[in-house]
Amino acid sequence: MYIAKENRYNTMVYKRCGKSGLKLPAVSLGLWHNFGGEVTYENSKKMLCAAFDLGITHFDLANNYGPPPGSAEETFGKALRDALGPYRDEMVISTKAGYYMWPGPYGEWGSKKYLISSLDQSLKRMGLEYVDIFYHHRPDPDTPVEESMEALAAAISQGKALYVGISNYGPEDTVHAIEALKQLGVRLLIHQPSYSMFNRWPEDGLYDVLEQNGVGSIPFSPLAQGLLTNRYLNGIPADSRAAGSSIFLREESVTAEAIDKVRKLNALAEERGQTLAQMALAWLHRSPVTASVIIGASKLEQIVDCAGVVERMAFSEEELVRIEGILAGE
């Protein structure tokens, strides 16, 4: 029988999400690709419970997470029934809809029909009455933003979600979504963009929009699919994502230039007394807009390493300048 550690809140840092009352842990656990039906349930449950023991209270899912699609939610639901269920009110659980989930015209994108149907399916898979955050996973070029936001607002009014968010929306679409929700009497809580030292598109207007409107951010892929870890300091390991058939990090992305930057960043991280992964996560927290960062993990030690970011999150101005120089290839 699982009993959570009494000291689980002693070290984790919790940050307010935008101008809301909700606080999120500095590190959140995403169930994107390592908690589906193709991995052992016992390992998944062990990592989920260990994360909670580290003060990681936020678990991020989506309808299509697996593989196969839907299986990550099923795994999480089983872990709730077997272990974590008594602590439901201490957790922030999110899910999303937007990508392909089932055949026919109602199985993806952003119609109200799809979004509400998908949320109902997600709740059933997880055995929940509601999620804390429900996201529209990607903007739909063929559906008015107003309709997609009506679906998010409906999720709240129906008691199926407490807060709503968006993911992968650019700055202009984000403004449109904020305004559409405002007309419905709903505030946008959070935006989930891809963001890392090697992928800085949110700095081109998105973070300004979020800050101006009191919306929090929770970046995904903060470690550039593992590139911003010590895994690639000496080239491409045989058991790494880049060496395999992963669609997320391809071998051609791990260039000599990228490896050189990783080595220089790692040297700075060592000077700071932390791992490269920890420094990369801390760097995203340099902005007050960032409420949390979503990590993925296939091994428990990866979660433990990332949770250690809280031991040193601040940067000196000199360190930030050095990082900018490294990333610029200087």
C-alpha positions as CSV (number, residue, x, y, z in Angstrom):
1,M,0.0,0.0,0.0
2,Y,1.4,3.4,-1.0
3,I,1.6,6.1,1.7
4,A,3.0,9.4,0.5
5,K,6.1,10.8,2.3
6,E,5.2,13.3,5.0
7,N,8.1,15.6,4.0
8,R,7.0,15.8,0.3
9,Y,6.3,19.6,0.5
10,N,9.6,20.5,2.3
11,T,11.8,21.2,-0.7
12,M,9.7,21.8,-3.8
13,V,9.1,25.4,-4.9
14,Y,5.6,26.4,-5.9
15,K,4.9,29.3,-8.1
16,R,1.6,31.2,-8.7
17,C,0.2,30.6,-12.2
18,G,-0.4,34.0,-13.8
19,K,-2.8,36.1,-11.8
20,S,-4.7,33.1,-10.5
21,G,-4.9,31.5,-7.1
22,L,-3.4,28.3,-8.4
23,K,0.2,27.4,-7.5
24,L,2.2,24.9,-9.5
25,P,5.4,23.0,-8.6
26,A,8.5,24.3,-10.3
27,V,8.7,20.9,-12.1
28,S,5.7,19.0,-13.4
29,L,5.6,15.5,-14.8
30,G,4.3,15.0,-18.3
31,L,3.0,11.5,-19.4
32,W,3.6,12.2,-23.1
33,H,5.5,9.2,-24.3
34,N,6.7,7.0,-21.5
35,F,3.5,6.0,-19.6
36,G,1.5,4.2,-22.3
37,G,0.6,0.7,-23.0
38,E,4.0,-0.2,-24.4
39,V,5.8,0.2,-21.1
40,T,5.4,-1.8,-17.9
41,Y,2.7,-0.5,-15.6
42,E,4.7,-1.1,-12.4
43,N,7.5,1.2,-13.6
44,S,5.0,3.9,-14.5
45,K,3.3,3.7,-11.1
46,K,6.7,3.8,-9.3
47,M,7.7,7.0,-11.2
48,L,4.3,8.6,-10.5
49,C,4.5,7.9,-6.8
50,A,8.1,8.9,-6.5
51,A,7.3,12.2,-8.3
52,F,4.6,12.9,-5.8
53,D,6.9,12.1,-2.9
54,L,9.3,14.8,-4.4
55,G,6.5,17.4,-4.2
56,I,5.6,17.2,-7.9
57,T,1.9,17.7,-7.6
58,H,1.1,18.4,-11.2
59,F,0.6,15.6,-13.8
60,D,0.1,16.6,-17.4
61,L,-1.7,14.3,-19.9
62,A,-3.6,14.5,-23.2
63,N,-6.1,12.3,-25.0
64,N,-3.5,11.0,-27.5
65,Y,-0.7,10.3,-25.0
66,G,0.6,6.8,-25.1
67,P,1.4,5.1,-27.2
68,P,-1.1,3.9,-28.2
69,P,-3.3,7.0,-27.9
70,G,-5.4,7.0,-24.7
71,S,-3.2,4.5,-22.9
72,A,-1.3,7.1,-20.8
73,E,-4.7,8.3,-19.3
74,E,-5.6,4.6,-18.6
75,T,-2.2,4.1,-16.9
76,F,-2.7,7.2,-14.8
77,G,-6.3,6.2,-13.9
78,K,-5.0,2.8,-12.7
79,A,-2.3,4.4,-10.6
80,L,-5.0,6.6,-9.0
81,R,-7.0,3.6,-8.2
82,D,-4.0,1.6,-6.9
83,A,-2.0,4.2,-5.1
84,L,-2.5,8.0,-5.6
85,G,-6.3,8.2,-5.3
86,P,-6.4,9.2,-1.6
87,Y,-4.3,12.3,-2.6
88,R,-6.5,13.5,-5.5
89,D,-7.1,16.9,-3.8
90,E,-3.4,17.5,-3.5
91,M,-2.9,17.1,-7.2
92,V,-3.4,19.2,-10.3
93,I,-4.3,16.9,-13.2
94,S,-4.6,18.2,-16.7
95,T,-5.5,16.8,-20.1
96,K,-5.9,18.1,-23.6
97,A,-7.7,17.6,-26.9
98,G,-6.8,18.8,-30.4
99,Y,-4.8,16.1,-32.2
100,Y,-6.1,13.1,-34.0
101,M,-7.9,10.6,-31.7
102,W,-10.5,8.7,-33.7
103,P,-11.7,8.4,-37.3
104,G,-14.3,10.6,-39.0
105,P,-14.9,14.3,-39.0
106,Y,-15.3,14.7,-35.2
107,G,-12.0,13.0,-34.1
108,E,-9.6,15.9,-34.1
109,W,-9.0,19.7,-34.2
110,G,-11.2,22.2,-32.4
111,S,-14.9,21.8,-32.8
112,K,-17.1,21.8,-29.7
113,K,-18.3,18.4,-30.7
114,Y,-14.8,16.9,-30.6
115,L,-13.5,18.8,-27.6
116,I,-16.3,17.9,-25.2
117,S,-16.5,14.3,-26.5
118,S,-12.8,13.9,-26.0
119,L,-12.9,15.3,-22.5
120,D,-15.7,12.9,-21.6
121,Q,-13.6,10.0,-22.9
122,S,-10.5,11.2,-20.9
123,L,-12.4,11.5,-17.7
124,K,-13.7,7.9,-18.2
125,R,-10.2,6.6,-18.9
126,M,-8.8,8.2,-15.8
127,G,-11.8,7.5,-13.6
128,L,-12.2,11.2,-12.7
129,E,-15.2,13.4,-12.3
130,Y,-13.2,16.5,-13.4
131,V,-9.7,17.6,-14.4
132,D,-8.1,20.6,-12.9
133,I,-7.0,22.0,-16.3
134,F,-8.4,21.3,-19.7
135,Y,-6.5,22.5,-22.7
136,H,-7.1,23.0,-26.4
137,H,-4.0,21.3,-27.7
138,R,-3.5,23.2,-30.9
139,P,-5.3,26.0,-32.8
140,D,-7.6,24.8,-35.6
141,P,-7.4,26.9,-38.8
142,D,-10.9,25.8,-39.9
143,T,-12.8,26.4,-36.7
144,P,-13.5,29.8,-35.2
145,V,-11.5,30.3,-32.0
146,E,-14.7,31.4,-30.4
147,E,-16.2,27.9,-30.8
148,S,-13.1,26.2,-29.4
149,M,-13.2,28.6,-26.4
150,E,-16.9,28.0,-26.0
151,A,-16.0,24.3,-25.6
152,L,-13.5,25.1,-22.9
153,A,-16.0,27.4,-21.1
154,A,-18.6,24.6,-21.3
155,A,-16.2,22.2,-19.6
156,I,-16.0,24.6,-16.6
157,S,-19.8,25.2,-16.5
158,Q,-20.5,21.5,-16.7
159,G,-18.1,20.8,-13.8
160,K,-15.7,18.8,-15.9
161,A,-12.7,21.2,-15.5
162,L,-11.7,23.9,-13.0
163,Y,-9.4,25.9,-15.3
164,V,-8.7,26.1,-19.0
165,G,-5.6,26.5,-21.1
166,I,-4.3,26.5,-24.6
167,S,-1.2,24.9,-26.2
168,N,0.8,25.7,-29.3
169,Y,-1.0,28.9,-30.0
170,G,1.0,31.8,-31.4
171,P,0.8,35.4,-30.0
172,E,-2.1,36.6,-32.1
173,D,-4.1,33.5,-31.7
174,T,-3.5,33.7,-27.9
175,V,-4.9,37.2,-27.8
176,H,-7.9,36.1,-29.7
177,A,-8.5,33.1,-27.3
178,I,-8.1,35.4,-24.3
179,E,-10.7,37.8,-25.6
180,A,-13.1,35.1,-26.7
181,L,-12.9,33.5,-23.2
182,K,-13.3,36.9,-21.6
183,Q,-16.6,37.4,-23.4
184,L,-17.8,34.1,-21.9
185,G,-16.8,35.2,-18.4
186,V,-13.8,32.8,-18.2
187,R,-10.1,33.6,-17.7
188,L,-7.4,31.8,-19.5
189,L,-5.2,30.3,-16.8
190,I,-2.2,28.9,-18.7
191,H,-0.4,28.4,-22.0
192,Q,1.7,25.4,-22.8
193,P,4.3,26.2,-25.5
194,S,7.4,24.2,-26.5
195,Y,10.3,26.2,-25.1
196,S,14.0,25.6,-24.3
197,M,17.4,27.1,-24.7
198,F,17.4,25.7,-28.2
199,N,13.8,26.6,-29.1
200,R,13.0,30.2,-28.1
201,W,10.0,31.1,-30.2
202,P,7.9,32.1,-27.2
203,E,10.2,35.1,-26.7
204,D,9.0,36.5,-30.0
205,G,5.8,38.0,-28.6
206,L,4.1,35.2,-26.8
207,Y,5.5,35.8,-23.3
208,D,4.7,39.5,-23.7
209,V,1.1,38.6,-24.4
210,L,0.9,36.2,-21.4
211,E,2.5,38.7,-19.0
212,Q,0.2,41.6,-20.1
213,N,-2.9,39.4,-19.6
214,G,-1.9,37.6,-16.4
215,V,-1.6,34.2,-18.0
216,G,1.0,31.7,-16.8
217,S,3.2,29.5,-19.0
218,I,4.3,25.9,-18.6
219,P,6.9,25.0,-21.2
220,F,7.1,21.5,-22.6
221,S,10.2,19.9,-24.1
222,P,12.4,22.1,-21.8
223,L,15.4,19.9,-22.3
224,A,15.1,19.8,-26.1
225,Q,14.2,16.1,-26.1
226,G,17.2,15.2,-23.9
227,L,19.8,17.3,-25.8
228,L,20.1,19.6,-22.8
229,T,21.3,16.8,-20.5
230,N,24.6,15.0,-20.0
231,R,23.5,12.3,-22.4
232,Y,25.1,13.9,-25.5
233,L,28.3,15.3,-24.1
234,N,30.3,12.7,-25.9
235,G,28.2,12.2,-29.0
236,I,25.1,10.1,-29.6
237,P,24.7,7.2,-27.2
238,A,23.5,3.9,-28.8
239,D,20.4,3.8,-26.5
240,S,19.4,7.4,-27.0
241,R,16.4,8.9,-28.7
242,A,18.6,10.4,-31.5
243,A,20.2,7.0,-32.2
244,G,16.9,5.2,-32.4
245,S,13.7,5.6,-34.4
246,S,12.3,8.5,-32.3
247,I,10.4,11.1,-34.2
248,F,11.1,13.6,-31.5
249,L,14.9,13.9,-31.7
250,R,16.6,12.9,-34.9
251,E,20.3,12.1,-35.4
252,E,20.7,15.0,-37.8
253,S,19.6,17.4,-35.1
254,V,22.6,16.5,-32.9
255,T,25.1,18.5,-34.9
256,A,28.7,19.2,-33.9
257,E,27.7,22.8,-33.3
258,A,24.9,21.7,-30.9
259,I,27.2,19.3,-29.1
260,D,29.7,22.2,-28.6
261,K,27.1,24.4,-27.1
262,V,25.9,21.6,-24.8
263,R,29.5,21.0,-23.6
264,K,30.0,24.7,-22.8
265,L,26.6,24.9,-21.1
266,N,27.5,21.8,-19.1
267,A,30.7,23.5,-17.9
268,L,28.8,26.5,-16.7
269,A,26.3,24.2,-14.9
270,E,29.1,22.4,-13.1
271,E,30.4,25.8,-12.0
272,R,27.0,26.5,-10.6
273,G,27.0,23.1,-8.8
274,Q,24.2,21.6,-10.7
275,T,23.5,19.3,-13.7
276,L,23.0,20.6,-17.2
277,A,19.3,19.5,-17.0
278,Q,18.8,21.4,-13.8
279,M,20.4,24.6,-15.2
280,A,18.3,24.4,-18.4
281,L,15.1,24.1,-16.3
282,A,16.2,27.0,-14.0
283,W,16.9,29.1,-17.1
284,L,13.2,28.9,-18.1
285,H,12.2,30.0,-14.7
286,R,14.2,33.3,-15.1
287,S,10.9,34.7,-16.4
288,P,8.1,35.3,-13.9
289,V,5.6,34.2,-16.6
290,T,6.9,30.6,-16.3
291,A,4.9,28.9,-13.5
292,S,6.3,25.4,-14.1
293,V,8.1,23.3,-16.6
294,I,7.0,19.9,-17.9
295,I,9.5,17.1,-17.9
296,G,9.2,13.7,-19.4
297,A,11.0,10.7,-17.9
298,S,11.6,7.0,-18.6
299,K,13.6,6.5,-15.5
300,L,13.2,7.5,-11.9
301,E,16.6,9.0,-11.6
302,Q,15.7,11.5,-14.4
303,I,12.8,12.8,-12.2
304,V,15.0,13.1,-9.2
305,D,17.6,15.0,-11.1
306,C,15.1,17.5,-12.5
307,A,13.4,18.0,-9.2
308,G,16.8,19.1,-7.9
309,V,16.5,22.3,-9.9
310,V,14.9,24.0,-6.8
311,E,18.3,23.9,-5.1
312,R,19.6,26.7,-7.4
313,M,17.1,28.6,-9.6
314,A,18.6,32.1,-9.6
315,F,21.2,33.4,-12.0
316,S,23.7,36.2,-11.8
317,E,23.6,38.7,-14.7
318,E,27.1,37.5,-15.7
319,E,25.8,33.9,-16.0
320,L,22.9,35.0,-18.1
321,V,25.2,36.9,-20.4
322,R,27.5,33.8,-20.7
323,I,24.5,31.6,-21.6
324,E,23.5,34.1,-24.3
325,G,27.0,34.0,-25.7
326,I,27.1,30.2,-25.8
327,L,23.7,29.9,-27.5
328,A,24.8,32.5,-30.1
329,G,27.8,30.3,-30.9
330,E,30.4,32.7,-29.6
